């Protein structure tokens, strides 16, 4: 991977690599775009077999955060950070959290960290002891676990999908298959079960599946059953990204794809077009899963709880807007990017006009004319 060429292609502003000798911390922070404001994006702790996988992840995730914040109406840009774990299951430590906080602080507020895969409110609070540019903690930082809002936003996006395909917004006669019933997947399953849906679940962690079955009445899929081949009304990826590619899309037996995972499509442009060609309604992930960033980003910029709740409720309307636009576009992904870029381009134009006015004013004050 040529990093500079990839950054230029995706429109990134900065990518910074960092190591901490004392703790062994290895981390990357990517800032995609700050047109609308400082870059907000979660901190992901994950074991990557190859460094190139971590770079690919942080670049894709930070780009998605730009579109996510823009489409949600937040005065924030997009960024992301990843911690490269030395082995699977490596447990977080206070020292690691403090070291990551110091790394975030070197950006002086241009990047605001938050919770993501492998990071808890406790870890956010450790980071917050070294930087004030962090959301998602409960004692030192604030905002707490954003997953309930992520799940609720996705549930609202599912309502928009049902409207778009001409079905009643009634989950009592629907079957939904969820891949990953961790933080967001479990809470989404709970909302769906409360609404009367039959929910099929799968997860790499058996205890997580057991919890969803015993507490929510979900139906577990066996390890030999491919969730993406199930004949269901909605498939909801709620784990890691890149789970839908050309092969998986060809196997789908569903009407709707809508989940809480980031970067659901391995190749968003190509795979988005394949979904449309198959007649499958796809809610672009950075639209459907925006509830969490609305919660933490909104609180960071001073929104009230009501403003946050209203914005999460608006995910349904935004999703429906994107899906309606997608009718005349190559894919729903292209439509979603267009909606986000409208706001970003408007801000860029306003900044360019302001800069031009300042230049003209300075010329008239210089006494040369």
Steps between C-alpha positions, in 0.01 A plus 500: 500500500632844401375703797542846348324400178217341699468809720483720193242274336275492807556867589679461834673790669730320743602150606729475802676188632604477865688265731553514875806310619389472862164331429560348158212705361478508121232726361387695195279809481350601167329833438290494186332841479455796735295730278204494740703490821750290698516133405303274733538124486532201728811323623509136392712238683544201271746231400600535136700222340669752273580867550350572157162377631513756781584778254216396270261490797592842639480663156160352417358565846615863512352567156170353617504726807520809279186395313329383818540830687412706192182308419397512867528880508790513747755784486779242496737335257614140476789316657583165657770332705607138530715325759682202353484224762797260531269197520136400496335564836770737625342669802496880532708662773491838666850574373388428144203730541718780635747457215220515243364811669838670466508411129153649446603814685779572251228598252391789729130443436517443125410137574244398764509136606204290610399141572519225237564125477717380790470825694282547808390809695775411749763514225361837386535628855862384511564689177318804642760531775748603229274684255174692508431406138320174576134398534344181632616484860290512813714666768786701348352531150126492431242360260530139610424199282350629171376158384134549605476800266680316220250215526200731519620692194535174307151393608372832365689442174328161467164680514610717208605191303160340554329816376726515196423143392128553553457287810309601816718627783403203711766262628257245643495300177870538416808284543832677553842331497767678706870429460665590829299550818758694699446857620291635212370172357353387832321830557368498144375143551323617815322781313398259225373236741300764689347599165401138438762387248649152478875550542767256384847559645857392448825607665858380533452492879270221617413667836381806308262289292381318812416830666291615202315168494434478873423866571331609179361181349713523188568193286865395471644398165747213511862550400438311177216731395589802288300796626524667161320210334199515732163585347404795719346846471805690629866409538678712757883487519594629846859379540810585297512655153555361153254214545316547172687449174396383154484135610291564811267741319426230240390269785264746670135402538373817661323823412695735727854536634527736795745466790710679760840387368732748329610438140262209443590489130851386411501725194225759560459621142513160331305313767244778534426469131474122526243531778292740293516271197369217716213719618619499864437812704826602671514760777857639474673431829617855572137610478342209689752477785538874566320491835817450703692789345189717527496424873869562575559766234185685594594511867853611410375805309243586769176347379228432756368149562187595304705619204690170506179296517339702220807448279498123563131491411584688178716206384178353361431806284861526385507132403177537305639809323811304399298203378271723294800671338658159433226421248677727249855415613728202447452394861376602843864549601546762227179671611615507862837653408316762294283599798807534723706685238226759443560631850878474481515676163269776624735558793802503270333755273411720797858486629639583155266800472596622846869468417449692174318778685782525755755523218306777327458688828872475573586632152276802546662578835855477376492841326599368157176606335 
